[in-house]
Amino acid sequence: MAMPSQPDPRPEEETVRYEVVDGVAWVYFNRPDKRNCMSPKLNRQMLRVLESLEFRDDVQVLVLTGEGTAWSAGMDLLEYFRMNEAEGIGATRKAQREAYTWWERLRWYEKATIGMINGWCFGGGYGPLFGCDIAIASDDAQFGLSEINWAILPGGGASKVAAELMPYRKAMYHAMMGENLTGKQAAEQGLVTESVPADQLKARVQEVADTLKAKDTQALRATKWAMRRVMEMTYDNAEDYLIRAQEALNDFGGWETRKEATKQFLDEKTYKPGLGVFDKSKIEKD
Ligand code: COA
């Protein structure tokens, strides 16, 4: 007979692992034996890790990925749902807040973020998936709103993520049928940015990270926040917001950066903005 699942004895600090290599923070969901499902311990640790990396000068880009065969198998049915529900509504609300808080932190992260979807991605996993600015999946990753298969609705933002990112008919089918999409299909339906063969996943993510690293960090942050904000605005509100956001960026060191970038194009003719990025090292040396 199968052994009933037990709570994970792994210490809280070990539920997430990370390394910073050459400007990129590689952050791993680190419960591979539990398919990286999100327990309260993991949710608390992930917030700690994200906060500790956010303002480090040696971190320009953050990559969120998973140890083992999963990105994240969604919420932990034992430690997040069953055990908290046994304690009552207070414990459930606390656990929800712990999860939603780090997903929100990720949505509005100061640095550029890339989701590297290496395997299973289910249900609650769509929260951090949406939080990542760019999502690159392995062709053979599996995405699912599996909630319907165990008789709940896709909560924790998961249905919103599908409705937001996928064509409506595809999102509805996805939520109702409980059938998985491969990374390739997820890319075709808009759930991720692109998918690549598994053996090229890390190299492709590194390539995207390197491109992002070369951009002006302040402008990159302003851009990703603007893209998220304008999604919910009328055209006129967006137009106005973007004027204000650019003016705020100017005051954030942006004037000097722009002058240098413009000079490199118009006067020095060392690059063309339509074909690549200016050399920001010229500014940092000043
Ligand atoms: N919650 C709690 N435990 C989970 C889990 C989850 N979401 N996903 C995986 N696990 C646990 C399993 O219970 C098992 O634990 P055990 O070894 O202590 O019994 C362990 O992780 C390995 O899972 P297993 O099912 O044997 O791995 P698999 O590789 O055969 O299958 C999945 C992987 C992801 C397809 C399968 O684990 C699964 O369907 N998970 C649930 C996904 C889901 O519906 N998530 C949505 C939640 S909103």
py3Dmol code that shows the C-alpha trace and the ligand (Angstrom):
import py3Dmol

protein = """\
ATOM      1  CA  MET A   1       0.000   0.000   0.000  1.00  0.00           C
ATOM      2  CA  ALA A   2       1.175   3.542  -0.709  1.00  0.00           C
ATOM      3  CA  MET A   3       2.524   5.490   2.257  1.00  0.00           C
ATOM      4  CA  PRO A   4       0.481   8.615   3.098  1.00  0.00           C
ATOM      5  CA  SER A   5       2.440  11.836   2.455  1.00  0.00           C
ATOM      6  CA  GLN A   6       4.086  13.383   5.489  1.00  0.00           C
ATOM      7  CA  PRO A   7       4.974  17.046   6.166  1.00  0.00           C
ATOM      8  CA  ASP A   8       8.372  17.933   4.743  1.00  0.00           C
ATOM      9  CA  PRO A   9      11.047  17.984   7.473  1.00  0.00           C
ATOM     10  CA  ARG A  10      13.309  20.211   5.346  1.00  0.00           C
ATOM     11  CA  PRO A  11      14.278  23.331   7.329  1.00  0.00           C
ATOM     12  CA  GLU A  12      12.664  26.559   6.158  1.00  0.00           C
ATOM     13  CA  GLU A  13      16.015  28.055   5.033  1.00  0.00           C
ATOM     14  CA  GLU A  14      16.545  25.148   2.652  1.00  0.00           C
ATOM     15  CA  THR A  15      13.246  25.395   0.796  1.00  0.00           C
ATOM     16  CA  VAL A  16      14.804  27.992  -1.522  1.00  0.00           C
ATOM     17  CA  ARG A  17      18.344  28.030  -2.809  1.00  0.00           C
ATOM     18  CA  TYR A  18      20.103  30.709  -4.811  1.00  0.00           C
ATOM     19  CA  GLU A  19      23.409  31.753  -6.284  1.00  0.00           C
ATOM     20  CA  VAL A  20      24.531  35.029  -7.774  1.00  0.00           C
ATOM     21  CA  VAL A  21      26.699  34.607 -10.870  1.00  0.00           C
ATOM     22  CA  ASP A  22      27.930  37.543 -12.873  1.00  0.00           C
ATOM     23  CA  GLY A  23      25.007  39.886 -12.214  1.00  0.00           C
ATOM     24  CA  VAL A  24      22.310  37.201 -12.346  1.00  0.00           C
ATOM     25  CA  ALA A  25      20.601  35.786  -9.245  1.00  0.00           C
ATOM     26  CA  TRP A  26      19.497  32.198  -9.959  1.00  0.00           C
ATOM     27  CA  VAL A  27      16.767  31.395  -7.449  1.00  0.00           C
ATOM     28  CA  TYR A  28      15.527  27.802  -7.135  1.00  0.00           C
ATOM     29  CA  PHE A  29      12.351  26.418  -5.655  1.00  0.00           C
ATOM     30  CA  ASN A  30      14.153  23.760  -3.649  1.00  0.00           C
ATOM     31  CA  ARG A  31      11.790  20.957  -2.692  1.00  0.00           C
ATOM     32  CA  PRO A  32      12.420  18.647  -5.644  1.00  0.00           C
ATOM     33  CA  ASP A  33      11.156  15.554  -3.821  1.00  0.00           C
ATOM     34  CA  LYS A  34       7.833  17.390  -3.355  1.00  0.00           C
ATOM     35  CA  ARG A  35       7.915  18.735  -6.927  1.00  0.00           C
ATOM     36  CA  ASN A  36       8.595  22.196  -5.482  1.00  0.00           C
ATOM     37  CA  CYS A  37       5.028  22.673  -4.356  1.00  0.00           C
ATOM     38  CA  MET A  38       4.616  25.792  -2.245  1.00  0.00           C
ATOM     39  CA  SER A  39       4.369  25.229   1.485  1.00  0.00           C
ATOM     40  CA  PRO A  40       4.105  28.053   4.030  1.00  0.00           C
ATOM     41  CA  LYS A  41       7.780  27.478   4.817  1.00  0.00           C
ATOM     42  CA  LEU A  42       8.759  27.922   1.197  1.00  0.00           C
ATOM     43  CA  ASN A  43       6.555  31.004   0.810  1.00  0.00           C
ATOM     44  CA  ARG A  44       8.155  32.696   3.821  1.00  0.00           C
ATOM     45  CA  GLN A  45      11.657  31.796   2.704  1.00  0.00           C
ATOM     46  CA  MET A  46      11.046  32.974  -0.857  1.00  0.00           C
ATOM     47  CA  LEU A  47       9.991  36.422   0.374  1.00  0.00           C
ATOM     48  CA  ARG A  48      13.153  36.607   2.487  1.00  0.00           C
ATOM     49  CA  VAL A  49      15.352  35.627  -0.454  1.00  0.00           C
ATOM     50  CA  LEU A  50      13.675  38.035  -2.885  1.00  0.00           C
ATOM     51  CA  GLU A  51      14.004  40.897  -0.429  1.00  0.00           C
ATOM     52  CA  SER A  52      17.644  40.122   0.291  1.00  0.00           C
ATOM     53  CA  LEU A  53      18.514  40.190  -3.429  1.00  0.00           C
ATOM     54  CA  GLU A  54      16.375  43.099  -4.584  1.00  0.00           C
ATOM     55  CA  PHE A  55      18.709  46.011  -3.843  1.00  0.00           C
ATOM     56  CA  ARG A  56      22.051  44.272  -4.225  1.00  0.00           C
ATOM     57  CA  ASP A  57      24.292  46.153  -6.661  1.00  0.00           C
ATOM     58  CA  ASP A  58      25.700  42.879  -7.943  1.00  0.00           C
ATOM     59  CA  VAL A  59      22.232  41.659  -9.023  1.00  0.00           C
ATOM     60  CA  GLN A  60      20.777  43.022 -12.263  1.00  0.00           C
ATOM     61  CA  VAL A  61      18.494  40.173 -13.253  1.00  0.00           C
ATOM     62  CA  LEU A  62      16.708  37.516 -11.228  1.00  0.00           C
ATOM     63  CA  VAL A  63      15.895  34.095 -12.658  1.00  0.00           C
ATOM     64  CA  LEU A  64      13.292  31.954 -10.904  1.00  0.00           C
ATOM     65  CA  THR A  65      13.537  28.243 -11.599  1.00  0.00           C
ATOM     66  CA  GLY A  66      13.081  24.856  -9.943  1.00  0.00           C
ATOM     67  CA  GLU A  67      15.317  22.061  -8.699  1.00  0.00           C
ATOM     68  CA  GLY A  68      14.634  18.675 -10.252  1.00  0.00           C
ATOM     69  CA  THR A  69      11.744  17.821 -12.549  1.00  0.00           C
ATOM     70  CA  ALA A  70       9.369  20.600 -11.485  1.00  0.00           C
ATOM     71  CA  TRP A  71       9.196  24.368 -11.668  1.00  0.00           C
ATOM     72  CA  SER A  72       6.434  24.292  -9.071  1.00  0.00           C
ATOM     73  CA  ALA A  73       3.560  21.842  -8.642  1.00  0.00           C
ATOM     74  CA  GLY A  74       1.434  24.667  -7.198  1.00  0.00           C
ATOM     75  CA  MET A  75       0.241  24.964  -3.644  1.00  0.00           C
ATOM     76  CA  ASP A  76       1.104  22.225  -1.179  1.00  0.00           C
ATOM     77  CA  LEU A  77      -2.107  20.236  -0.670  1.00  0.00           C
ATOM     78  CA  LEU A  78      -0.876  18.983   2.682  1.00  0.00           C
ATOM     79  CA  GLU A  79       1.031  21.834   4.337  1.00  0.00           C
ATOM     80  CA  TYR A  80      -0.718  24.796   2.687  1.00  0.00           C
ATOM     81  CA  PHE A  81      -4.292  23.530   2.366  1.00  0.00           C
ATOM     82  CA  ARG A  82      -5.094  20.586   4.623  1.00  0.00           C
ATOM     83  CA  MET A  83      -3.018  21.481   7.675  1.00  0.00           C
ATOM     84  CA  ASN A  84      -4.074  25.142   7.720  1.00  0.00           C
ATOM     85  CA  GLU A  85      -7.710  24.337   7.070  1.00  0.00           C
ATOM     86  CA  ALA A  86      -7.608  21.994  10.052  1.00  0.00           C
ATOM     87  CA  GLU A  87      -6.516  24.930  12.196  1.00  0.00           C
ATOM     88  CA  GLY A  88      -9.199  27.306  10.959  1.00  0.00           C
ATOM     89  CA  ILE A  89      -9.751  30.396   8.890  1.00  0.00           C
ATOM     90  CA  GLY A  90      -7.009  32.395  10.643  1.00  0.00           C
ATOM     91  CA  ALA A  91      -4.314  29.928   9.654  1.00  0.00           C
ATOM     92  CA  THR A  92      -5.654  29.774   6.107  1.00  0.00           C
ATOM     93  CA  ARG A  93      -5.662  33.556   5.709  1.00  0.00           C
ATOM     94  CA  LYS A  94      -2.126  33.778   7.113  1.00  0.00           C
ATOM     95  CA  ALA A  95      -0.901  31.186   4.637  1.00  0.00           C
ATOM     96  CA  GLN A  96      -2.655  32.954   1.757  1.00  0.00           C
ATOM     97  CA  ARG A  97      -1.028  36.262   2.701  1.00  0.00           C
ATOM     98  CA  GLU A  98       2.418  34.673   2.900  1.00  0.00           C
ATOM     99  CA  ALA A  99       2.029  33.301  -0.610  1.00  0.00           C
ATOM    100  CA  TYR A 100       0.385  36.312  -2.212  1.00  0.00           C
ATOM    101  CA  THR A 101       2.913  38.706  -0.661  1.00  0.00           C
ATOM    102  CA  TRP A 102       5.919  37.244  -2.417  1.00  0.00           C
ATOM    103  CA  TRP A 103       4.077  36.953  -5.723  1.00  0.00           C
ATOM    104  CA  GLU A 104       3.212  40.638  -5.433  1.00  0.00           C
ATOM    105  CA  ARG A 105       6.816  41.453  -4.537  1.00  0.00           C
ATOM    106  CA  LEU A 106       7.841  39.623  -7.692  1.00  0.00           C
ATOM    107  CA  ARG A 107       5.288  41.426  -9.901  1.00  0.00           C
ATOM    108  CA  TRP A 108       6.712  44.773  -8.826  1.00  0.00           C
ATOM    109  CA  TYR A 109      10.314  43.678  -8.393  1.00  0.00           C
ATOM    110  CA  GLU A 110      12.994  46.352  -8.767  1.00  0.00           C
ATOM    111  CA  LYS A 111      15.095  44.176 -11.040  1.00  0.00           C
ATOM    112  CA  ALA A 112      14.195  42.426 -14.281  1.00  0.00           C
ATOM    113  CA  THR A 113      12.924  38.894 -13.708  1.00  0.00           C
ATOM    114  CA  ILE A 114      12.881  35.794 -15.888  1.00  0.00           C
ATOM    115  CA  GLY A 115      10.939  32.628 -15.146  1.00  0.00           C
ATOM    116  CA  MET A 116      12.874  29.590 -16.363  1.00  0.00           C
ATOM    117  CA  ILE A 117      10.140  26.955 -16.464  1.00  0.00           C
ATOM    118  CA  ASN A 118      12.003  23.690 -16.383  1.00  0.00           C
ATOM    119  CA  GLY A 119       9.135  21.281 -15.667  1.00  0.00           C
ATOM    120  CA  TRP A 120       5.754  20.947 -13.940  1.00  0.00           C
ATOM    121  CA  CYS A 121       3.897  24.229 -13.407  1.00  0.00           C
ATOM    122  CA  PHE A 122       0.459  23.924 -11.817  1.00  0.00           C
ATOM    123  CA  GLY A 123      -2.264  26.051 -10.260  1.00  0.00           C
ATOM    124  CA  GLY A 124      -0.763  28.359  -7.665  1.00  0.00           C
ATOM    125  CA  GLY A 125       2.451  28.284  -9.699  1.00  0.00           C
ATOM    126  CA  TYR A 126       0.721  30.639 -12.141  1.00  0.00           C
ATOM    127  CA  GLY A 127       1.051  33.396  -9.491  1.00  0.00           C
ATOM    128  CA  PRO A 128       4.857  33.561  -9.608  1.00  0.00           C
ATOM    129  CA  LEU A 129       4.743  32.699 -13.329  1.00  0.00           C
ATOM    130  CA  PHE A 130       2.792  35.915 -13.915  1.00  0.00           C
ATOM    131  CA  GLY A 131       5.156  37.721 -11.547  1.00  0.00           C
ATOM    132  CA  CYS A 132       8.118  37.009 -13.832  1.00  0.00           C
ATOM    133  CA  ASP A 133       8.540  39.664 -16.520  1.00  0.00           C
ATOM    134  CA  ILE A 134       9.691  37.169 -19.128  1.00  0.00           C
ATOM    135  CA  ALA A 135       8.900  33.448 -19.026  1.00  0.00           C
ATOM    136  CA  ILE A 136      10.928  30.918 -20.956  1.00  0.00           C
ATOM    137  CA  ALA A 137       9.830  27.307 -20.809  1.00  0.00           C
ATOM    138  CA  SER A 138      11.321  24.051 -21.823  1.00  0.00           C
ATOM    139  CA  ASP A 139       9.345  22.553 -24.748  1.00  0.00           C
ATOM    140  CA  ASP A 140       8.469  19.579 -22.572  1.00  0.00           C
ATOM    141  CA  ALA A 141       7.422  21.515 -19.457  1.00  0.00           C
ATOM    142  CA  GLN A 142       3.822  20.863 -18.413  1.00  0.00           C
ATOM    143  CA  PHE A 143       1.373  23.621 -17.481  1.00  0.00           C
ATOM    144  CA  GLY A 144      -1.971  22.930 -15.888  1.00  0.00           C
ATOM    145  CA  LEU A 145      -4.866  24.443 -14.011  1.00  0.00           C
ATOM    146  CA  SER A 146      -5.315  21.152 -12.203  1.00  0.00           C
ATOM    147  CA  GLU A 147      -7.667  22.639  -9.610  1.00  0.00           C
ATOM    148  CA  ILE A 148     -10.749  21.291 -11.370  1.00  0.00           C
ATOM    149  CA  ASN A 149      -9.272  17.803 -11.073  1.00  0.00           C
ATOM    150  CA  TRP A 150      -9.440  18.009  -7.308  1.00  0.00           C
ATOM    151  CA  ALA A 151     -12.689  19.918  -7.103  1.00  0.00           C
ATOM    152  CA  ILE A 152     -11.663  23.484  -6.359  1.00  0.00           C
ATOM    153  CA  LEU A 153     -11.550  26.573  -8.558  1.00  0.00           C
ATOM    154  CA  PRO A 154      -8.284  28.094  -9.779  1.00  0.00           C
ATOM    155  CA  GLY A 155      -7.733  30.566  -6.952  1.00  0.00           C
ATOM    156  CA  GLY A 156      -4.705  32.497  -5.804  1.00  0.00           C
ATOM    157  CA  GLY A 157      -4.908  34.516  -8.987  1.00  0.00           C
ATOM    158  CA  ALA A 158      -4.487  31.473 -11.231  1.00  0.00           C
ATOM    159  CA  SER A 159      -7.692  31.994 -13.234  1.00  0.00           C
ATOM    160  CA  LYS A 160      -6.872  35.685 -13.552  1.00  0.00           C
ATOM    161  CA  VAL A 161      -3.446  34.828 -14.928  1.00  0.00           C
ATOM    162  CA  ALA A 162      -4.936  32.518 -17.550  1.00  0.00           C
ATOM    163  CA  ALA A 163      -7.631  35.063 -18.483  1.00  0.00           C
ATOM    164  CA  GLU A 164      -5.053  37.841 -18.638  1.00  0.00           C
ATOM    165  CA  LEU A 165      -2.421  36.062 -20.716  1.00  0.00           C
ATOM    166  CA  MET A 166      -4.287  33.585 -22.907  1.00  0.00           C
ATOM    167  CA  PRO A 167      -6.921  34.043 -25.591  1.00  0.00           C
ATOM    168  CA  TYR A 168     -10.270  33.838 -23.801  1.00  0.00           C
ATOM    169  CA  ARG A 169     -11.523  30.618 -25.419  1.00  0.00           C
ATOM    170  CA  LYS A 170      -8.201  28.907 -24.711  1.00  0.00           C
ATOM    171  CA  ALA A 171      -8.166  30.120 -21.094  1.00  0.00           C
ATOM    172  CA  MET A 172     -11.706  28.885 -20.468  1.00  0.00           C
ATOM    173  CA  TYR A 173     -10.938  25.472 -21.947  1.00  0.00           C
ATOM    174  CA  HIS A 174      -7.706  25.317 -19.958  1.00  0.00           C
ATOM    175  CA  ALA A 175      -9.483  26.072 -16.669  1.00  0.00           C
ATOM    176  CA  MET A 176     -12.427  23.729 -17.240  1.00  0.00           C
ATOM    177  CA  MET A 177     -10.724  20.699 -18.743  1.00  0.00           C
ATOM    178  CA  GLY A 178      -7.790  20.188 -16.411  1.00  0.00           C
ATOM    179  CA  GLU A 179      -5.635  19.089 -19.349  1.00  0.00           C
ATOM    180  CA  ASN A 180      -2.000  20.113 -19.447  1.00  0.00           C
ATOM    181  CA  LEU A 181      -0.231  22.213 -22.052  1.00  0.00           C
ATOM    182  CA  THR A 182       3.354  21.558 -23.060  1.00  0.00           C
ATOM    183  CA  GLY A 183       5.823  24.429 -22.966  1.00  0.00           C
ATOM    184  CA  LYS A 184       5.415  24.715 -26.708  1.00  0.00           C
ATOM    185  CA  GLN A 185       1.624  24.991 -26.469  1.00  0.00           C
ATOM    186  CA  ALA A 186       1.908  27.411 -23.535  1.00  0.00           C
ATOM    187  CA  ALA A 187       4.046  29.672 -25.733  1.00  0.00           C
ATOM    188  CA  GLU A 188       1.571  29.426 -28.634  1.00  0.00           C
ATOM    189  CA  GLN A 189      -1.282  30.391 -26.286  1.00  0.00           C
ATOM    190  CA  GLY A 190       0.545  33.300 -24.652  1.00  0.00           C
ATOM    191  CA  LEU A 191       1.054  31.811 -21.205  1.00  0.00           C
ATOM    192  CA  VAL A 192       4.841  32.042 -21.580  1.00  0.00           C
ATOM    193  CA  THR A 193       7.050  34.190 -23.765  1.00  0.00           C
ATOM    194  CA  GLU A 194       8.706  31.335 -25.636  1.00  0.00           C
ATOM    195  CA  SER A 195       9.744  27.730 -25.299  1.00  0.00           C
ATOM    196  CA  VAL A 196      12.968  26.018 -26.300  1.00  0.00           C
ATOM    197  CA  PRO A 197      14.286  22.443 -26.233  1.00  0.00           C
ATOM    198  CA  ALA A 198      15.181  21.392 -22.683  1.00  0.00           C
ATOM    199  CA  ASP A 199      18.895  21.177 -23.416  1.00  0.00           C
ATOM    200  CA  GLN A 200      18.926  24.802 -24.593  1.00  0.00           C
ATOM    201  CA  LEU A 201      16.844  26.257 -21.780  1.00  0.00           C
ATOM    202  CA  LYS A 202      19.621  27.506 -19.530  1.00  0.00           C
ATOM    203  CA  ALA A 203      21.679  28.933 -22.416  1.00  0.00           C
ATOM    204  CA  ARG A 204      18.676  30.815 -23.793  1.00  0.00           C
ATOM    205  CA  VAL A 205      17.831  32.255 -20.358  1.00  0.00           C
ATOM    206  CA  GLN A 206      21.463  33.279 -19.910  1.00  0.00           C
ATOM    207  CA  GLU A 207      21.343  35.008 -23.294  1.00  0.00           C
ATOM    208  CA  VAL A 208      18.201  36.960 -22.382  1.00  0.00           C
ATOM    209  CA  ALA A 209      19.672  37.827 -18.969  1.00  0.00           C
ATOM    210  CA  ASP A 210      22.857  39.110 -20.620  1.00  0.00           C
ATOM    211  CA  THR A 211      20.853  41.337 -22.951  1.00  0.00           C
ATOM    212  CA  LEU A 212      18.848  42.753 -20.037  1.00  0.00           C
ATOM    213  CA  LYS A 213      22.018  43.300 -17.996  1.00  0.00           C
ATOM    214  CA  ALA A 214      23.376  45.648 -20.652  1.00  0.00           C
ATOM    215  CA  LYS A 215      20.347  47.977 -20.432  1.00  0.00           C
ATOM    216  CA  ASP A 216      20.120  50.940 -18.126  1.00  0.00           C
ATOM    217  CA  THR A 217      18.761  49.461 -14.899  1.00  0.00           C
ATOM    218  CA  GLN A 218      16.546  52.449 -14.029  1.00  0.00           C
ATOM    219  CA  ALA A 219      14.998  52.577 -17.494  1.00  0.00           C
ATOM    220  CA  LEU A 220      14.421  48.827 -17.431  1.00  0.00           C
ATOM    221  CA  ARG A 221      12.587  49.015 -14.121  1.00  0.00           C
ATOM    222  CA  ALA A 222      10.490  51.964 -15.322  1.00  0.00           C
ATOM    223  CA  THR A 223       9.660  50.040 -18.500  1.00  0.00           C
ATOM    224  CA  LYS A 224       8.525  46.831 -16.811  1.00  0.00           C
ATOM    225  CA  TRP A 225       6.427  48.716 -14.284  1.00  0.00           C
ATOM    226  CA  ALA A 226       4.900  50.825 -17.059  1.00  0.00           C
ATOM    227  CA  MET A 227       3.972  47.711 -19.040  1.00  0.00           C
ATOM    228  CA  ARG A 228       2.223  46.226 -16.004  1.00  0.00           C
ATOM    229  CA  ARG A 229       0.426  49.479 -15.117  1.00  0.00           C
ATOM    230  CA  VAL A 230      -0.854  50.323 -18.587  1.00  0.00           C
ATOM    231  CA  MET A 231      -2.525  46.921 -18.936  1.00  0.00           C
ATOM    232  CA  GLU A 232      -5.328  48.182 -16.725  1.00  0.00           C
ATOM    233  CA  MET A 233      -5.527  51.780 -17.967  1.00  0.00           C
ATOM    234  CA  THR A 234      -7.521  53.575 -20.626  1.00  0.00           C
ATOM    235  CA  TYR A 235      -5.411  54.948 -23.466  1.00  0.00           C
ATOM    236  CA  ASP A 236      -5.611  58.513 -22.151  1.00  0.00           C
ATOM    237  CA  ASN A 237      -4.682  57.525 -18.616  1.00  0.00           C
ATOM    238  CA  ALA A 238      -1.782  55.476 -19.915  1.00  0.00           C
ATOM    239  CA  GLU A 239      -0.505  58.333 -22.039  1.00  0.00           C
ATOM    240  CA  ASP A 240      -0.565  60.656 -19.070  1.00  0.00           C
ATOM    241  CA  TYR A 241       0.940  58.103 -16.685  1.00  0.00           C
ATOM    242  CA  LEU A 242       3.815  57.466 -19.088  1.00  0.00           C
ATOM    243  CA  ILE A 243       4.668  61.184 -19.210  1.00  0.00           C
ATOM    244  CA  ARG A 244       4.796  61.261 -15.409  1.00  0.00           C
ATOM    245  CA  ALA A 245       6.778  58.041 -15.189  1.00  0.00           C
ATOM    246  CA  GLN A 246       9.364  59.280 -17.714  1.00  0.00           C
ATOM    247  CA  GLU A 247       9.704  62.558 -15.802  1.00  0.00           C
ATOM    248  CA  ALA A 248      10.237  60.636 -12.590  1.00  0.00           C
ATOM    249  CA  LEU A 249      12.867  58.533 -14.366  1.00  0.00           C
ATOM    250  CA  ASN A 250      14.612  61.708 -15.543  1.00  0.00           C
ATOM    251  CA  ASP A 251      14.945  62.811 -11.940  1.00  0.00           C
ATOM    252  CA  PHE A 252      16.307  59.416 -11.009  1.00  0.00           C
ATOM    253  CA  GLY A 253      19.566  59.994 -12.839  1.00  0.00           C
ATOM    254  CA  GLY A 254      17.856  59.573 -16.186  1.00  0.00           C
ATOM    255  CA  TRP A 255      18.859  62.928 -17.678  1.00  0.00           C
ATOM    256  CA  GLU A 256      22.570  62.168 -17.556  1.00  0.00           C
ATOM    257  CA  THR A 257      22.032  58.669 -18.883  1.00  0.00           C
ATOM    258  CA  ARG A 258      19.937  59.926 -21.795  1.00  0.00           C
ATOM    259  CA  LYS A 259      22.408  62.646 -22.677  1.00  0.00           C
ATOM    260  CA  GLU A 260      25.226  60.121 -22.827  1.00  0.00           C
ATOM    261  CA  ALA A 261      23.163  57.625 -24.835  1.00  0.00           C
ATOM    262  CA  THR A 262      22.091  60.348 -27.277  1.00  0.00           C
ATOM    263  CA  LYS A 263      25.672  61.586 -27.614  1.00  0.00           C
ATOM    264  CA  GLN A 264      26.936  58.085 -28.426  1.00  0.00           C
ATOM    265  CA  PHE A 265      24.412  57.920 -31.272  1.00  0.00           C
ATOM    266  CA  LEU A 266      24.315  61.462 -32.675  1.00  0.00           C
ATOM    267  CA  ASP A 267      27.873  62.651 -32.072  1.00  0.00           C
ATOM    268  CA  GLU A 268      30.155  59.661 -31.590  1.00  0.00           C
ATOM    269  CA  LYS A 269      28.159  57.337 -33.835  1.00  0.00           C
ATOM    270  CA  THR A 270      29.263  54.309 -31.833  1.00  0.00           C
ATOM    271  CA  TYR A 271      25.877  52.553 -31.885  1.00  0.00           C
ATOM    272  CA  LYS A 272      22.358  52.776 -33.306  1.00  0.00           C
ATOM    273  CA  PRO A 273      19.442  52.509 -30.825  1.00  0.00           C
ATOM    274  CA  GLY A 274      17.436  50.658 -33.453  1.00  0.00           C
ATOM    275  CA  LEU A 275      20.046  47.942 -33.569  1.00  0.00           C
ATOM    276  CA  GLY A 276      21.423  47.680 -30.043  1.00  0.00           C
ATOM    277  CA  VAL A 277      22.055  49.297 -26.710  1.00  0.00           C
ATOM    278  CA  PHE A 278      24.351  52.207 -25.795  1.00  0.00           C
ATOM    279  CA  ASP A 279      27.486  51.617 -23.731  1.00  0.00           C
ATOM    280  CA  LYS A 280      26.449  52.278 -20.143  1.00  0.00           C
ATOM    281  CA  SER A 281      29.937  51.713 -18.770  1.00  0.00           C
ATOM    282  CA  LYS A 282      30.776  55.229 -19.974  1.00  0.00           C
ATOM    283  CA  ILE A 283      28.360  56.583 -17.382  1.00  0.00           C
ATOM    284  CA  GLU A 284      29.301  54.394 -14.503  1.00  0.00           C
ATOM    285  CA  LYS A 285      32.937  55.501 -14.845  1.00  0.00           C
ATOM    286  CA  ASP A 286      32.042  59.180 -14.373  1.00  0.00           C
TER     287      ASP A 286
END
"""
ligand_1 = """\
48
COA
N 0.947 19.280 -2.843
C 1.435 18.412 -1.964
N 2.293 17.433 -2.291
C 2.686 17.386 -3.581
C 2.217 18.257 -4.553
C 1.298 19.259 -4.146
N 0.829 20.177 -4.989
N 2.777 17.939 -5.734
C 3.582 16.890 -5.504
N 3.539 16.553 -4.191
C 4.268 15.482 -3.505
C 3.612 14.149 -3.644
O 2.574 14.014 -2.710
C 4.769 13.241 -3.355
O 5.028 13.286 -1.981
P 5.430 11.944 -1.129
O 6.631 11.409 -1.854
O 5.724 12.467 0.230
O 4.252 11.077 -1.199
C 5.910 13.954 -4.028
O 5.535 15.332 -4.115
C 6.215 13.473 -5.419
O 5.029 13.559 -6.170
P 4.591 12.453 -7.246
O 3.140 12.672 -7.497
O 5.015 11.111 -6.824
O 5.496 12.924 -8.502
P 5.267 12.678 -10.061
O 6.523 13.179 -10.690
O 4.817 11.303 -10.328
O 4.061 13.664 -10.474
C 2.895 15.776 -10.479
C 4.239 15.047 -10.468
C 3.232 17.246 -10.365
C 2.146 15.504 -11.788
C 2.010 15.305 -9.296
O 2.784 15.329 -8.105
C 0.785 16.155 -9.072
O -0.193 15.996 -9.752
N 0.856 17.115 -8.112
C -0.257 17.964 -7.802
C -0.300 19.113 -8.769
C -1.470 20.046 -8.489
O -2.598 19.739 -8.711
N -1.171 21.229 -8.007
C -2.153 22.265 -7.932
C -2.331 22.716 -6.573
S -3.373 24.168 -6.612
"""
view = py3Dmol.view(width=600, height=400)
view.addModel(protein, "pdb")
view.setStyle({"model": 0}, {"cartoon": {"style": "trace"}})
view.addModel(ligand_1, "xyz")
view.setStyle({"model": 1}, {"stick": {}})
view.zoomTo()
view.show()
